[in-house]
Amino acid sequence: MEKITKDRLDEVLKNPPPENGRYIRVGMSSCGVAAGAAEVFALLRSEVEKRKLAVPVVPCGCSGGCHSEPLVEVCVDGLPSVTYGKVNAEIAMRIIEEHVRDKRLVQDYIVDAPMKRAVAL
């Protein structure tokens, strides 16, 4: 496992989501890296570049879901932002092909998604 340095932490913290609202964020905190996030990040970035997809892959810090690492949050046009958990190479490829390319959620691996709540009047 790679040691997290102050420079690396600063890099992670300086990567807010792009302003266009499209992004793939990979949790790169120590628990994420220990669970394989660095490999998932490299694969996602490579596939996005290879397929010339218009969605940046960026690292982020801890989101508090250590039990579900590696975590990958995906936000693309036409779908809600969702977070996938326990992402490995196979799931990462499904995220690229199904969620990003085909605009379909990969239901079995979603661990967090925004919910609209009814307000009682």
Secondary structure by P-SEA (a helix, b strand, c coil): cccccaaaaaaaaacccccccbbbbbbccaaaaaacaaaaaaaaaaaaaaacccccccccccccccccccbbbbbcccccbbbbccccaaaaaaaacccccccccccccccbbbbbbbbcc
